[in-house]
Amino acid sequence: MIDIRFYWSLLLRRLPVMLALVIVCSAFGAVSAIRAPSTYTTSARLLVQDPQILQEDGGQTGGAQSLDIIEQQLMTRANLIDIANKLNVFPADLELSVDEKVQRMRSSASINRSGGRDQATMMTVSFTSPDPRVAAAVVNEFTTLVLSTNTRNRVGRAEERLSFYQQEAERLSADLDQQNARILDFKRQNANALPENLTYNQNRQSLLQERISRLESEIASLNTQREDMLRLFEETGSIRQSAQPATPAEQQLAQLRAELNSVLGIYTEDSPRVRALRNRITAAEGVVQAQVGSNPEEATGNSLLDVNLSQIDTRTTALQAELDQANRELELIQAAVAATATNSIALGALERDQANIQARYNAAVADLSQARTVERIEASSRGQQITVLEAATVPNRPSGPNRQKIAAMGIGLGLGLAGGFFAVMEILNNAIRRPGELRSRFQITPLAVIPYIDTRHERRHRRMVALSLIAAVLVLIPLGLWGLHTQYMPLDVLAQKVVSRLGFG
């Protein structure tokens, strides 16, 4: 719970210093408001008129866009410096750099635009200066520059547009001729690889791929047969003559080995299916070996093995030669197909470029005709124009500053500093002043608290000190400020220097 009596006593104890802060800041704000120089503002109103001859192409720059361009050109560094030097906007005794002059001119000038759908486009040019005649002269100079810049921009844009489309039409005509020559030359160089041959080459490619697949399958079968023959000879010491039919056991063994070869391309050696096939092959080999052992008349020597292997190798060589020839032909066909596709893309790109150039050339010719019309309209001053509705006059009453606001800001600053002083002093004070603070800090509960008892002399002394401080606040501080303002430097100039030195302005 907040101890209101305790904080009220603290407020009364620190009241002199807080009053001093409020009075000093209030006096400072009042003096600044009184001595702040008067400023005068005047303005001119401009109207963007619609063109007398409407243009179908919409080439005329919109009113808002024209004013935006003119504003950017008007507020350039060179224009502002020329106007400031020409009209002596800043007194000669006020030493300002070029950058400071430009900054002050931009902060003093104001350009506002208004307009919208079904509304006239307006521009208001204003300027603020301590001298009313200077403010009116600057606004009139701005108005003159706006009118001359608008005329120069309109005519210049029309002439530049006409020159651009003339060059563009000539350039596109030359590009169109060059593109036609490229298409003819490309067709002449690639007469045998044009898109009309693509269907035949694709059909031939499919046939060759089927043929190659069949040849590879036959070669793989012969290789498997050769390996089986060698394995059988190594295990049994003989092979069956090719003229004799294979027994059911040998046929089963061959099927199991072919299945094993196909399965090994998918599964690993540790796969259960591979192990099962190997076990079946081992059992089948045992059956075949037993049959061969029971019929020794079927066993043959190395000569029969060599004859069979030679036949298999001869057949394999012939198939391999046929496969190589088919691969070479397939490569040629694939190259032809690839070249045909590339040529089709290249030819399509050339034709698309030709169509694009033709379309741009037609558009450039149409724009050239419109640019000639626009140039004649602007040259005869029948296009969009900016006129002066109300010229700037010399103001007879100041427009600023807001002296009540400045004084109120001084009072607000004093109250804020006083409150901040009270809060800071309370935060920085770590002394124990109440029983509650004793309990919260040391976790003890005092039986009784004896307050400090002032004597009569101490109370009289404290009262005299308080009265002295109040008298100093009410008398000495205002007198000191008045002496500083009259004898050393005006308070507004001093405040401006302090703020500039601190980096706030």
Rosetta blueprint (number, residue, H / E / L):
1 M L
2 I L
3 D L
4 I H
5 R H
6 F H
7 Y H
8 W H
9 S H
10 L H
11 L H
12 L H
13 R H
14 R H
15 L H
16 P H
17 V H
18 M H
19 L H
20 A H
21 L H
22 V H
23 I H
24 V H
25 C H
26 S H
27 A H
28 F H
29 G H
30 A H
31 V H
32 S H
33 A H
34 I H
35 R H
36 A L
37 P L
38 S L
39 T E
40 Y E
41 T E
42 T E
43 S E
44 A E
45 R E
46 L E
47 L E
48 V E
49 Q E
50 D L
51 P L
52 Q L
53 I L
54 L L
55 Q L
56 E L
57 D L
58 G L
59 G L
60 Q L
61 T L
62 G L
63 G H
64 A H
65 Q H
66 S H
67 L H
68 D H
69 I H
70 I H
71 E H
72 Q H
73 Q H
74 L H
75 M L
76 T L
77 R H
78 A H
79 N H
80 L H
81 I H
82 D H
83 I H
84 A H
85 N H
86 K H
87 L H
88 N L
89 V L
90 F L
91 P L
92 A L
93 D L
94 L L
95 E L
96 L L
97 S L
98 V H
99 D H
100 E H
101 K H
102 V H
103 Q H
104 R H
105 M H
106 R H
107 S H
108 S H
109 A E
110 S E
111 I E
112 N E
113 R E
114 S E
115 G E
116 G E
117 R L
118 D L
119 Q E
120 A E
121 T E
122 M E
123 M E
124 T E
125 V E
126 S E
127 F E
128 T E
129 S E
130 P L
131 D L
132 P H
133 R H
134 V H
135 A H
136 A H
137 A H
138 V H
139 V H
140 N H
141 E H
142 F H
143 T H
144 T H
145 L H
146 V H
147 L H
148 S H
149 T H
150 N H
151 T H
152 R H
153 N H
154 R H
155 V H
156 G H
157 R H
158 A H
159 E H
160 E H
161 R H
162 L H
163 S H
164 F H
165 Y H
166 Q H
167 Q H
168 E H
169 A H
170 E H
171 R H
172 L H
173 S H
174 A H
175 D H
176 L H
177 D H
178 Q H
179 Q H
180 N H
181 A H
182 R H
183 I H
184 L H
185 D H
186 F H
187 K H
188 R H
189 Q H
190 N L
191 A H
192 N H
193 A H
194 L L
195 P H
196 E H
197 N H
198 L H
199 T H
200 Y H
201 N H
202 Q H
203 N H
204 R H
205 Q H
206 S H
207 L H
208 L H
209 Q H
210 E H
211 R H
212 I H
213 S H
214 R H
215 L H
216 E H
217 S H
218 E H
219 I H
220 A H
221 S H
222 L H
223 N H
224 T H
225 Q H
226 R H
227 E H
228 D H
229 M H
230 L H
231 R H
232 L H
233 F H
234 E H
235 E H
236 T H
237 G L
238 S L
239 I L
240 R L
241 Q L
242 S L
243 A L
244 Q L
245 P L
246 A L
247 T L
248 P H
249 A H
250 E H
251 Q H
252 Q H
253 L H
254 A H
255 Q H
256 L H
257 R H
258 A H
259 E H
260 L H
261 N H
262 S H
263 V H
264 L H
265 G L
266 I L
267 Y L
268 T L
269 E L
270 D L
271 S L
272 P H
273 R H
274 V H
275 R H
276 A H
277 L H
278 R H
279 N H
280 R H
281 I H
282 T H
283 A H
284 A H
285 E H
286 G H
287 V H
288 V H
289 Q H
290 A H
291 Q H
292 V H
293 G H
294 S H
295 N L
296 P H
297 E H
298 E H
299 A L
300 T L
301 G L
302 N H
303 S H
304 L H
305 L H
306 D H
307 V H
308 N H
309 L H
310 S H
311 Q H
312 I H
313 D H
314 T H
315 R H
316 T H
317 T H
318 A H
319 L H
320 Q H
321 A H
322 E H
323 L H
324 D H
325 Q H
326 A H
327 N H
328 R H
329 E H
330 L H
331 E H
332 L H
333 I H
334 Q H
335 A H
336 A H
337 V H
338 A H
339 A H
340 T H
341 A H
342 T H
343 N H
344 S H
345 I H
346 A H
347 L H
348 G H
349 A H
350 L H
351 E H
352 R H
353 D H
354 Q H
355 A H
356 N H
357 I H
358 Q H
359 A H
360 R H
361 Y H
362 N H
363 A H
364 A H
365 V H
366 A H
367 D H
368 L H
369 S H
370 Q H
371 A H
372 R H
373 T H
374 V H
375 E H
376 R H
377 I H
378 E H
379 A H
380 S L
381 S L
382 R L
383 G L
384 Q L
385 Q E
386 I E
387 T E
388 V E
389 L E
390 E E
391 A L
392 A L
393 T L
394 V L
395 P L
396 N L
397 R L
398 P L
399 S L
400 G E
401 P L
402 N L
403 R H
404 Q H
405 K H
406 I H
407 A H
408 A H
409 M H
410 G H
411 I H
412 G H
413 L H
414 G H
415 L H
416 G H
417 L H
418 A H
419 G H
420 G H
421 F H
422 F H
423 A H
424 V H
425 M H
426 E H
427 I H
428 L H
429 N L
430 N L
431 A L
432 I L
433 R L
434 R L
435 P H
436 G H
437 E H
438 L H
439 R H
440 S H
441 R H
442 F H
443 Q L
444 I L
445 T L
446 P L
447 L L
448 A L
449 V L
450 I L
451 P L
452 Y L
453 I L
454 D L
455 T L
456 R H
457 H H
458 E H
459 R H
460 R H
461 H H
462 R H
463 R H
464 M H
465 V H
466 A H
467 L H
468 S H
469 L H
470 I H
471 A H
472 A H
473 V H
474 L H
475 V H
476 L H
477 I H
478 P H
479 L H
480 G H
481 L H
482 W H
483 G H
484 L H
485 H H
486 T H
487 Q H
488 Y H
489 M L
490 P L
491 L H
492 D H
493 V H
494 L H
495 A H
496 Q H
497 K H
498 V H
499 V H
500 S H
501 R H
502 L H
503 G L
504 F L
505 G L
